[in-house]
Amino acid sequence: MLRRKKRKKVELDWKDYVAITIAMFETVFLPMILYIVILFLIALALGFI
């Protein structure tokens, strides 16, 4: 006989939802933020700012 695994329903707290949201924004916006920072540093190095 095969045993079936019982699935426990995991309840998420509000902190979990905040952490998931922050992680989503990090993965989406991090490349854009890094691109802006690099462009700013290049502008500083070349004397545009």
C-alpha positions in Angstrom: 0.0 0.0 0.0 1.2 3.5 -0.8 1.2 6.1 1.9 -0.2 9.4 0.9 1.5 12.5 2.2 -0.7 14.8 4.1 -0.3 18.4 3.0 -0.3 20.9 5.7 -1.7 24.3 4.9 0.8 26.9 5.8 -0.7 30.1 7.1 1.2 33.3 6.1 1.5 36.2 8.4 1.5 39.9 7.3 5.3 39.9 7.7 5.6 37.1 5.1 3.6 39.1 2.6 5.8 42.1 3.2 8.9 40.0 2.7 7.5 38.5 -0.6 6.7 42.0 -1.9 10.2 43.3 -1.1 11.7 40.3 -2.8 9.6 40.9 -5.9 10.6 44.5 -6.1 14.3 43.6 -5.6 14.3 41.2 -8.5 12.4 43.6 -10.8 13.9 47.0 -9.9 17.5 46.0 -8.9 18.9 45.9 -12.5 17.4 49.3 -13.2 18.7 50.8 -10.0 22.2 49.4 -10.7 22.1 50.8 -14.2 21.2 54.3 -12.9 24.0 54.1 -10.3 26.5 53.1 -12.9 25.5 55.8 -15.3 25.7 58.4 -12.4 29.2 57.2 -11.5 30.3 57.4 -15.2 28.9 60.9 -15.4 30.8 61.9 -12.3 34.0 60.3 -13.6 33.7 62.2 -16.9 32.9 65.5 -15.3 29.3 65.9 -16.6 28.0 66.5 -13.1 
